[in-house]
Amino acid sequence: MTAAPDRTPAGTGLPPVLWLFALCNFVIGTGAFGMTGYLGPLADDLGVSVSAAGQTMTAYALANALLAPWVMAGTGRWPRRQVMLLALGVFAAGTALSAAAPALGWLLAGRVLMGVGAVFTPVAAGVAVALVAPQRRGKALARTFLGMSLSYVLGVPFGAWLGLAHGWPWPLWAVTAASVLMLWLVWRQVPAHIGTPGNGFAGLGGLLRQREVWLTLLFTLLYFTSIFTVSAYMGPVQLALNPLSPSALTATLMVLGLAGVAGTLIGGWAADRHGPRRTLRWQIGCMAVALALAPWTAGHHALTVLAFSAVTVCGFGMMTPQQSRLAECAFAQAPMLLSLNASMVYIGTAAGAAVGGAAIPWLGFAHLSWIGAAFAALGALTLLPRFRHPPPTTKQ
């Protein structure tokens, strides 16, 4: 295992390589989530139902959640650049296989490879926290994850347009080419000696028995479940609350995407200034309130957009404080913990979509956010101040 390079002094700017990490995450996010915009043509071409085609997201999520931590452990002694190159290579191969898939089985196999290759994201996050002083981890992580936020605003809509206009394989071929370009840039721009703290499973069992660690991971699971009970059905939810034209719905979704970018930047700033736990308390509280109030905005489009913008700002904004919180828990095991946190993200994504889908028949799209508010409230409970025993008194 190579030693971590010297950290950037607190008074200087962030390392330029973080912009490259953000660009790589933009490509990964576009490839991961862009398929939702052209599932219809994909399903028709492969001769399957839209719901069956939708399992491509499940395959991606489960592959990342279950296999990425093992990749992190197996490559724990490798230089980080080598792991990043492997991850981007696997992601590119999976995207190419998905684009060329003649049947759903091949497409699912490609999505599994993409999910494994997305291990790049926690690896880059581990490098980011190792490159800067502790008081700048929030901003470093916010810059690293900025690309993921921007993929919702730019990458996913572009992929939907390209897939609908020219056929579903073309967005995947575009992501394949971009992934190869990112691989080359990482090879050229990331120092060969760059490293992070330990990445293996050694000591992880004892670490996960620590209350703060498992509560942090549980919080990620709960708040992503909260978000995706609604986000997985955001279009129908918006239409149930307000009658919108296709162009108005597209504009609304783009505004929500921009809110996600703002949330990522605000979350990094707030985590450094006020601390991760305090920032998270405010964010999860505001998100729970906004989700609870959203159904009451029916018929008032501006208020609906305001409510869901608050949800999106808080949802994206919590990613950086959560990463900083895990780094504070155990810096030496930060890369593995960040990978486990990514697993919670994808399990929460799948769980939220499943819970939301089950609730639609009896609750309807217009009131679906109440389920999300309940999960947000459960997440808030994990952040309650812990009971502390008074220090023992000594007899005089």
C-alpha positions in Angstrom: 0.0 0.0 0.0 1.5 3.3 -1.0 1.5 6.2 1.5 -0.9 9.0 1.1 0.6 12.1 -0.4 1.0 15.3 1.5 -2.2 17.1 2.2 -3.1 20.4 0.7 -2.5 23.1 3.4 -5.7 24.5 4.9 -5.2 28.0 3.5 -4.7 26.9 -0.2 -7.1 25.8 -2.9 -8.3 22.3 -3.3 -6.2 19.9 -5.4 -6.9 20.3 -9.2 -7.3 16.5 -9.5 -10.6 16.7 -7.8 -12.1 18.4 -10.9 -11.1 15.2 -12.8 -12.8 13.1 -10.2 -15.9 15.2 -10.6 -15.8 14.7 -14.4 -15.4 10.9 -14.0 -18.4 10.9 -11.6 -20.4 12.9 -14.2 -19.8 10.1 -16.8 -20.6 7.4 -14.2 -23.8 9.1 -13.1 -24.9 9.6 -16.7 -24.3 6.0 -17.5 -26.0 4.7 -14.3 -29.2 6.8 -14.4 -29.6 7.9 -18.0 -31.3 4.7 -19.0 -34.5 5.8 -17.2 -35.1 8.3 -20.0 -35.3 5.8 -22.8 -36.6 2.6 -21.2 -39.6 2.5 -23.6 -37.7 2.2 -26.8 -35.2 -0.2 -25.1 -38.0 -2.5 -24.0 -39.7 -2.4 -27.4 -36.4 -3.3 -29.2 -35.6 -6.2 -26.9 -39.2 -7.5 -26.8 -39.7 -7.2 -23.0 -42.0 -5.1 -20.8 -40.9 -1.7 -19.4 -41.0 -3.2 -15.9 -38.6 -5.9 -17.0 -36.3 -3.4 -18.6 -36.5 -1.4 -15.4 -34.7 -4.2 -13.7 -31.5 -3.0 -15.3 -31.4 -0.3 -12.6 -31.8 -3.0 -9.9 -29.0 -5.1 -11.4 -26.7 -2.0 -11.4 -27.6 -1.1 -7.8 -27.2 -4.6 -6.4 -23.9 -5.1 -8.2 -22.5 -2.0 -6.7 -24.0 -2.6 -3.2 -22.8 -6.2 -2.9 -19.7 -6.5 -5.0 -18.0 -3.1 -4.8 -16.8 -3.5 -1.1 -15.2 -6.8 -2.1 -13.4 -5.1 -5.0 -12.2 -2.4 -2.5 -10.9 -5.1 -0.1 -9.3 -7.2 -2.9 -7.4 -4.2 -4.2 -6.6 -2.7 -0.8 -2.8 -2.8 -1.3 -2.9 -1.5 -4.9 -1.9 2.1 -5.7 -5.1 4.1 -6.0 -4.5 5.1 -9.6 -4.3 1.5 -10.5 -7.7 0.8 -8.8 -9.2 3.8 -10.6 -8.0 2.6 -14.0 -9.4 -0.9 -13.3 -12.7 0.6 -12.2 -13.1 2.8 -15.3 -12.0 -0.1 -17.5 -14.7 -2.4 -16.1 -17.3 0.4 -16.3 -16.4 1.1 -20.0 -16.6 -2.7 -20.8 -19.9 -3.0 -19.1 -21.3 0.0 -20.9 -20.1 -1.3 -24.3 -21.7 -4.7 -23.5 -25.0 -3.0 -22.6 -24.9 -1.0 -25.8 -24.3 -4.1 -27.9 -26.7 -6.4 -26.0 -28.9 -8.5 -28.3 -31.2 -9.6 -25.4 -32.1 -8.5 -21.9 -29.8 -11.1 -20.3 -26.8 -9.5 -22.0 -27.9 -6.1 -21.0 -28.3 -7.1 -17.3 -24.7 -8.6 -17.4 -23.4 -5.3 -18.8 -25.2 -3.4 -16.0 -23.6 -5.7 -13.4 -20.2 -4.8 -14.8 -21.1 -1.1 -14.7 -22.1 -1.4 -11.1 -18.8 -3.0 -10.2 -16.9 -0.3 -12.2 -18.7 2.4 -10.2 -16.5 1.5 -7.3 -14.4 4.4 -8.8 -16.7 6.8 -6.8 -15.8 5.6 -3.2 -12.2 5.2 -4.3 -12.1 8.8 -5.5 -13.8 9.9 -2.3 -11.2 8.2 -0.2 -8.4 9.9 -2.1 -10.2 13.3 -1.8 -10.3 13.1 2.0 -6.7 12.0 2.2 -5.5 14.9 0.0 -6.8 17.7 2.2 -6.7 18.9 5.8 -9.6 17.7 8.0 -11.3 21.1 8.0 -11.5 21.0 4.2 -12.9 17.5 3.7 -16.4 18.8 3.2 -15.4 21.0 0.3 -13.2 18.3 -1.2 -16.0 15.8 -1.2 -18.5 18.3 -2.5 -16.3 19.0 -5.5 -15.7 15.2 -6.1 -19.5 14.5 -6.0 -20.4 17.6 -8.0 -20.2 15.6 -11.2 -22.7 13.1 -9.9 -25.2 16.0 -9.2 -24.6 17.5 -12.7 -25.3 14.2 -14.4 -28.9 14.6 -13.3 -29.1 18.1 -14.8 -27.1 17.6 -18.0 -26.2 13.9 -18.6 -29.6 12.3 -18.0 -31.6 14.7 -20.1 -29.0 14.5 -22.9 -29.1 10.7 -22.8 -32.9 10.7 -22.9 -32.9 13.0 -26.0 -30.2 10.9 -27.8 -31.9 7.6 -27.0 -35.3 8.8 -28.1 -34.1 10.5 -31.2 -31.5 8.0 -32.5 -32.1 4.7 -30.6 -31.3 3.5 -27.2 -27.8 2.1 -27.8 -26.4 5.5 -28.8 -26.4 7.1 -25.2 -24.6 4.0 -24.0 -22.0 4.1 -26.8 -21.4 7.8 -25.9 -20.8 6.9 -22.3 -18.5 4.1 -23.4 -16.4 6.6 -25.3 -16.4 9.1 -22.5 -15.4 6.4 -20.0 -12.4 5.5 -22.2 -11.5 9.2 -22.3 -11.7 9.4 -18.5 -9.5 6.3 -18.2 -6.8 8.0 -20.3 -7.1 11.3 -18.4 -6.7 9.4 -15.0 -3.7 7.6 -16.4 -2.1 10.9 -17.5 -3.2 13.2 -14.6 -3.3 11.2 -11.4 0.1 10.6 -9.8 1.2 7.0 -9.7 2.1 7.2 -6.0 -1.2 8.6 -4.8 -2.7 6.5 -1.9 -5.1 6.4 0.9 -5.4 4.7 4.3 -6.3 1.0 4.7 -8.9 -0.4 2.4 -9.2 -4.0 3.5 -11.7 -5.8 5.8 -9.1 -6.0 8.7 -10.7 -4.5 11.8 -13.9 -3.7 10.0 -16.0 -6.1 12.2 -15.1 -4.2 15.3 -15.6 -0.9 13.6 -19.1 -1.8 12.5 -19.9 -2.6 16.1 -19.3 1.0 17.1 -22.6 2.8 17.5 -21.6 5.9 15.6 -20.5 3.9 12.5 -23.6 1.7 12.1 -25.9 4.6 12.9 -24.2 6.6 10.2 -24.7 3.8 7.7 -28.3 3.3 8.8 -28.9 7.0 8.3 -27.8 6.7 4.7 -30.1 3.8 4.1 -33.1 5.5 5.6 -32.7 8.9 3.9 -32.1 7.4 0.5 -35.2 5.2 1.0 -37.1 8.4 1.9 -35.9 10.2 -1.2 -36.5 7.4 -3.7 -40.1 6.5 -2.5 -40.8 9.8 -4.4 -37.9 10.3 -6.8 -38.4 7.0 -8.6 -41.9 8.3 -9.6 -41.1 12.0 -9.7 -42.8 12.6 -13.1 -46.1 11.0 -12.2 -46.0 12.8 -8.8 -45.6 16.2 -10.4 -48.4 15.5 -12.8 -50.7 14.3 -10.0 -50.2 17.6 -8.1 -50.4 19.9 -11.1 -51.5 19.5 -14.7 -48.3 20.2 -16.7 -47.4 20.1 -20.4 -44.4 17.9 -21.4 -42.2 21.0 -21.7 -43.3 22.3 -18.3 -42.6 18.9 -16.7 -39.2 18.9 -18.3 -38.4 22.4 -17.0 -39.6 21.4 -13.6 -37.3 18.4 -13.5 -34.4 20.5 -14.7 -35.0 23.0 -11.9 -35.0 20.1 -9.4 -31.7 18.9 -10.9 -30.2 22.4 -10.4 -31.4 22.3 -6.8 -29.4 19.1 -6.4 -26.2 20.8 -7.6 -26.8 23.7 -5.2 -27.4 21.2 -2.4 -24.1 19.4 -3.1 -22.2 22.7 -2.8 -24.1 23.9 0.2 -23.7 20.6 2.0 -19.9 20.7 1.6 -19.7 24.3 2.9 -22.0 23.6 5.8 -20.2 20.5 6.9 -16.9 22.3 7.1 -18.4 25.4 8.9 -20.9 23.8 11.3 -19.8 20.1 11.5 -21.4 17.1 9.8 -23.9 16.1 12.5 -25.3 19.5 13.0 -25.6 20.0 9.3 -27.4 16.7 8.9 -29.9 17.4 11.6 -31.0 20.6 9.8 -31.1 18.9 6.4 -33.1 15.8 7.4 -35.5 17.9 9.4 -36.1 20.3 6.5 -36.5 17.4 4.1 -39.1 15.7 6.3 -41.1 18.9 6.6 -41.0 19.5 2.9 -42.1 16.0 2.0 -44.9 16.2 4.6 -46.2 19.5 3.1 -45.8 18.7 -0.6 -49.3 17.2 -1.1 -50.8 20.4 0.3 -49.3 22.3 -2.6 -51.6 20.7 -5.2 -52.9 23.2 -7.7 -50.0 25.7 -6.9 -47.2 24.8 -9.2 -44.7 27.3 -7.8 -45.2 26.0 -4.2 -44.8 22.4 -5.5 -41.5 23.3 -7.1 -40.4 25.1 -3.9 -41.3 22.1 -1.7 -39.5 19.5 -4.0 -36.5 21.9 -4.5 -36.1 21.9 -0.7 -36.2 18.1 -0.7 -33.6 17.9 -3.5 -31.3 20.5 -1.9 -31.3 18.6 1.4 -31.1 15.2 -0.2 -28.1 15.9 -2.4 -26.7 18.1 0.4 -26.5 15.2 2.9 -24.1 13.2 0.8 -21.0 15.3 1.7 -21.6 15.6 5.5 -22.2 11.8 5.6 -18.9 11.1 3.9 -17.2 13.6 6.3 -18.9 11.9 9.3 -17.6 8.5 8.2 -14.1 9.9 7.8 -14.3 11.3 11.3 -15.4 7.9 12.7 -12.3 6.1 11.4 -10.0 7.8 9.0 -7.8 4.7 8.7 -10.8 2.8 7.3 -12.4 5.6 5.4 -12.2 4.1 1.9 -13.9 0.9 3.0 -16.5 2.8 5.0 -17.2 5.1 2.0 -17.7 2.0 -0.1 -20.2 0.5 2.4 -21.9 3.9 2.5 -22.3 3.7 -1.3 -23.9 0.2 -0.8 -26.4 1.8 1.6 -27.1 4.4 -1.1 -28.0 1.8 -3.7 -29.9 -0.5 -1.3 -31.9 2.5 -0.1 -32.6 3.5 -3.8 -34.0 0.0 -4.5 -35.9 -0.1 -1.2 -37.4 3.3 -1.8 -38.6 2.4 -5.3 -40.1 -0.8 -4.0 -41.9 0.8 -1.0 -43.2 3.7 -3.2 -44.4 1.3 -5.8 -46.3 -0.8 -3.2 -47.9 2.4 -1.7 -49.1 3.8 -5.0 -52.3 1.7 -5.2 -53.7 2.8 -1.8 -52.1 6.2 -1.4 -51.8 7.6 -4.9 -49.0 9.6 -6.5 -50.2 12.9 -5.0 -49.6 11.7 -1.4 -46.6 9.5 -1.9 -44.3 11.9 -0.3 -45.9 11.2 3.1 -44.2 7.8 3.0 -40.9 9.6 2.3 -41.5 11.9 5.2 -41.9 8.9 7.5 -38.6 7.4 6.5 -36.9 10.8 6.9 -38.3 11.1 10.4 -36.8 7.7 11.2 -33.5 8.9 9.9 -33.7 12.0 12.1 -34.1 9.7 15.1 -30.6 8.3 14.5 -29.2 11.8 14.9 -30.7 12.5 18.4 -28.1 13.4 21.0 -26.7 10.4 22.7 -27.2 9.8 26.4 -23.9 10.4 28.2 -23.1 9.1 31.7 -21.6 11.7 34.0 -18.0 11.2 34.7 -17.3 9.2 37.9 -16.6 11.3 41.0 -13.6 10.7 43.1 -13.8 10.6 46.9 -11.8 13.1 48.8 
